[in-house]
Amino acid sequence: MMESGVSFCNSCGEQVGFDGNGEVFVACHECYFPICKACVHYEISEGRSVCLRCGNPYADKTRSNDGTKVPGNQSTMAAQINVSQDVGLHARHISTVSTVDSELNDESGNPIWKNRVESWKEKDKKNKKKKAAPKAENETPVPQEQQMEEMQPSSEAAAAEPLSMIVPISKSKLGPYRSVIIMRLIILGLFFHYRVTHPVDSAFGLWLTSIICEIWFAFSWVLDQFPKWSPINRITFTDRLSARFEREGEPSQLAAVDFFVSTVDPLKEPPLITANTVLSILAVDYPVDKVSCYVSDDGAAMLSFESLVETADFARKWVPFCKKFSIEPRAPEFYFSQKIDYLKDKVQPSFVKERRAMKRDYEEYKVRINALVAKAQKTPDEGWTMQDGTSWPGNNSRDHPGMIQVFLGHSGAHDIEGNELPRLVYVSREKRPGYQHHKKAGAENALVRVSAVLTNAPYILNLDCDHYVNNSKAVREAMCFLMDPEVGRDVCYVQFPQRFDGIDRSDRYANRNTVFFDVNMKGLDGIQGPVYVGTGCVFNRQALYGYSPPSMPKLPKSSSCCCCPSKKQTKDVSELYRDAKREELDAAIFNLREIENYDEYERSMLISQLSFEKTFGLSTVFIESTLMENGGVAESSDPSMLIKEAIHVIGCAYEEKTAWGKEIGWIYGSVTEDILTGFKMQCRGWRSIYCMPIRPAFKGSAPINLSDRLHQVLRWALGSVEIFLSRHCPLWYGFAGGRLKILQRLAYINTIVYPFTSLPLIAYCTLPAICLLTGKFIIPTLSNLASALFLGLFISIILTSVLELRWSGVTIEDLWRNEQFWVIGGVSAHLFAVFQGFLKMLAGVDTNFTVTAKAADDAEFGDLYIIKWTTLLIPPTSLIIINLVGVVAGFSDALNGGYESWGPLIGKVFFAFWVIFHLYPFLKGLMGRQNRTPTIVILWSVLLASVFSLVWVQINPFVSKVDSSTISQTCISIDC
């Protein structure tokens, strides 16, 4: 467990060293206390044959012939925690703090922090001796029997089983899947060899265009397919987590979690939806003193503040009700709207009565929230005024001070049963003209700093305001990975899949993204972990601070010779130098943690000299919190001062000349800050984990009508284009150190280049219509070999999809919907994102595509039938029309050309119908509500138009082609 870090002896300060087997020397396998072999021999020679930390004896049976420890299987809970902490202290690196020799060294060349730390250590030892002397006089020897009884729980914990388990896909499913991938790759090579060596001279332009498009599609397939090479499943054991960290009669040892909920405009993001998310967090199945909920109101709206006041009051009734009867989900709107038997598994006689009372209270609560919303529809000319008569500070949403209000928590209101409630904090960061605020990423970074000052939980869970906690044990599921010392040491975040409510059964526009969440993300989990998707993610706070993982891989050595150093070698040397400086800084951080007695001036001087302020900003309280790997707030801190410091760290100028948004926190530079943030973490060597509990952890709402869905896809694609044009492009960023695995890099490259597929896709969707209208084709007359290649290619495509369905559990309907919307989004939103991205990044022009909405009925899935016109609808509409016209023209030519013309028509019509079938959901979206414009009417209209067109072509004398030689022969044969 300690091989990955540099371990130092806690007795003499030297490196621990290695045993006879070449492994890191371990003296005690109970607590893994780092101590070198020489110190162990000295302790034994002095008659002290027990561990200095846990008191367990160095048993003879654990020694080998050469006197070194033989690795054992025991692992206690405390031992595992201590080991991960000790390794992290020595092996953790800061990726962003830059140190300058002139700042850190004194006149003799010795580091200043070493001199100060040594003097503090001497002072610290003297104080410890003074404290230990009177304590030793009062202590009495503990009987041996009592020692054995105290050691018994640790022996039980030593046999604790792992908190999670990897369930690999069976070889019977994965083996054929990989074989088909390889077979398809070979067939693609043969296919392109045939296509390139057999040009179509009569339609060379069309043939060349098709070749370029097909090569790009093959490249995209490789980027998408190979990161799914080793998919895995995971299962968690929350009962083992409770047995290990929640022992009866003892305080809970579970790690604290800070929840982040972000909202901007309460008129677009209804306060009732945000309130349900907050209520589901406050009622989560987790110790209340370990939960804090921070709500970021980036619009500084008084409506959001007042609705949160009402929510905090209603939570005093809702939270005890949820925990008393273990209801799911714990968002009241979605709990009371369930169409299930709510008496199932509820045996308490009082449940029905209390449920009715709670539903009545919730309806009254909704009335109060809706009244606030109705009041907020029209802003008074003088601005909003609070209940005490003072003006609301956020009347100008672009120019207001920072605001923080703590509603619930340790010193706040208790529930109706007198129990403590989780902390609920309202946060609105400062906004001033002339400052770049970075939208959601900036709001999340402000929450990171506020939470670090007020609660400083070691883990952070961020949710969108419309994503509620659907599984009250979701946090425990994540802790099964993060708190496992074997698994969680190098984990930067645990990502949960996104699940949605309110989507129509057929999922016409692939809103559920089932293929991505159930296929691609499982595949990434088998490599270096899933990408961060913006919500439903539990972060390790230390990873957000820019630290590297404890077991960071070593930098590769340069292969060039010493006499002819290359540029690459110079780059490696500079990287090694920076890593060496980081190791010195880590040692200073470790020594700073070890010192208990030092004054405020000395501490602030050391922090300043270590250049922390250049990275984290001018807040000593916040910087000190970053050094606390296990979280928590110092007991000596004054709560009133903490609020003032929290206001300071959310100032709009706080991030200037720091690394916020560049190397630490949520990364700026793209509207899809989630992809960029996760990418930076994994480039430092972190890995992520994908957690898919049986009951979905979180559920949200998705735009289900066509226009809103396309605009959502446009925003995602635009963010990918921005990353592609930035310095963080995976094509060239993060190669130093080799900490990002090859397949993981392919996955990130796929996330930024997929919008560019729109260019060959729209060209390829236009080719069938052009071929039908011109009578030409992109493929020459097929031979037997060419027919076999085409047949093999289609079979391999089908087999790949079938085998993917087999190991992932995705249905064929989900796969087909995903394929359809890939074409719909590709020829519309992705195409506009490419042009908008280049205009924005290169020319500074920001283009917006407006949406005009028309009213819809209030029936179920009414939003699905809302007709909204937007510029994004133009390209796919044009493709549908041109392909329908091409099909009509093709059949017309076949009727005029005779029997020989029907053979070439089949291939052309096949590709045209491929385009039409993929765009069929788009066509239905254009029709609006089906009972207004039935689908059958549209189909009959198209059919009748085609029939009349064919009849007109058949009788039109100008269409029939007349050959002059035929006319002359006819004239000769006439007998005058």
C-alpha angles and dihedrals in degrees: 000000000000101000094097097059137054104254123202127199112252090211106050102010095236125122114282094234130201136292128232091281093057093252127124109280113252118191100182121031091190099067102001091230105186109241129142127244094250092055091048091054090047092051091049092047089053091054096256104121098161131093114268092225110036100019094232114143122250093247118215092225090065092060127090127213093274093054097254126125119265113221111256134197099237116113122166125199094247092044093054093049093048093048093053090049095048093047091047092052093058102032104039116108134195111228098195110035111103119201126201121211094221091055098047103038130072127218093281091051097253118132111262094220091057092056093048094044092051092051091048091049091055090050090046093052092051092052091048092051091051090051095045096050100067091037093057092054093058096045120099124203114269115233116248091239091056090049090054091050091051091049093052098081091052090054090052090050089048088068092051113136125230118282094226139021136206113231106198120209110262117261090236088065102032098042097060090041093057092043091054090049091054091044091050090050091053092047090050090055092051091044094054091045089057094043095050095045094048108056122179105236095189091057103024095151093052091045093050092048091051092049092053092048093048092050090053091048090052091050091050090049091054091050091049099040108044097056084063091060096110110028118178140185126219133205128195133209109214091172090062089048090056093045091053102041105022107055119174113262094015131094115264113267094197115128119255120250130206114208119210121203118179128197134166115178117025091197091061096032103045113231090226091062091048090047091054090052091051093047091051089053094048090050096048117135097254135100107288093224089058096054128080124170119205117192114198113206102191092176094056089224119172087213090064091048095048093045089052089053089055091045093053090052094048091047089067087070101030100052098055090045092055095047095044095055099025094231124181131243102025096205103100097214092056095037095055093043094058114120095214138101101279091191092066112121090357109119100162109113091216094055097090093048095047092044091055091048091048092049089052091050090049092051089052089048090052090051090055092048092048090049089055090049092050090049091051094055091089120040115215116243092240092047132245121318126205125229093265090057097254122127117262107254092220099058087118104050092196097047117038140113125258116276130200128176125177110207105171136013141086095338097027134087120310126221123265090271093054096253125136119261129213116267116268118195129184113210130184113172123220118272125196132168115260095033125108107231099182096219116238096359091054091048091051091050090051089053090050091058096042093049091047091056098043106033109351098201112187091232132050128201116194125197135177114243091252096050112088129188105265095174114047090203094056093109090052089052090056093045090057085072104030097046095043105101091208095051109022102054095091099027115116096182145353112225123204122201119255116246125183141209128211099035119138116254095250092047090219096191099035093249092159092061088210095164092054097045098038101035113022096038093049088052093051090049088065092056117037099323140277124303119257110259101192103258141042093040130134112210132201101233092216090060090054089054091063097255118147120233121271093250097046109170118248120255114259117253120246115256096207121104123258096242094055108037113191130213089256090056091051089052091051091050091053090049090051090049092052091047090051090053089049090053090054089049091049090053089052091050090050093051091047090056092049093056115087103173116057133120127249095251095054092046094050091047092053093046091050093049091050088061093239090139091060088059109032103024137247101313119108092189092054093044090052089052090056089061092057101089093183094046128229135126123266112262091226093058118114112233092215091053090048091059090051090049090048090054088050096053093053093055115127092237096047096094096051114120091005134106095252110131091006104067106348134050122003107349120238128218103075139058086230094062089159095070091045094049094051091044093055091050094051091047086062090057101264121136129209133214132221115220119193110176118191091247107052110254097216136012130197144171125264132196104259103183120088101249096046091047091051091050090051090052089046091057092049092048092046089054090052092051090050091054090047090056095044133082089258094068108140089223090076110001125099101014094128109099096012093244095142112075119234097243090045090053090051089054092051091046087053090053092058104037100045093090089061089063086077091077097058090034095058090045091050092048089053096049097076092055092047091049091050093047096046099036092234129118137208094225124064124224106302123240124205091265093049091048090052091050093050091046092048091049093052092046092050091050091052093045092050090054094045094050091046089055089049099057098032101046092228115146123240090242091058090049092050093047090050090050092049095050091045086066095040094049093039096058094042122021097025092049093052091044091058093053094040091048093053092045091049099043100037105029102023092236115142111202122195124196107212123217123216114201131201124201122268133198120267092239123120111296089007090150089062091068099045109125111220122173118214136157089252090073095064102078098048091043090053091049092053093050096046093048093048089050089047092053091051091048091048094053089046092055091046091054091050095041098055133225096326092060096063095070098061089041093066095066093046094048091046092060092043092053089046087062094044094049091050091050094045095101087052090052090052090049090056091054094061118202111017096221089058097048108016117211092232090060091055092048093049090047091054091046094049092046089053093049093049090047091053092048091048092050091049096053099035108105093202093062098056111090114230120204114213094212090056090052093050092049089049091052092050092052092055111100108218 
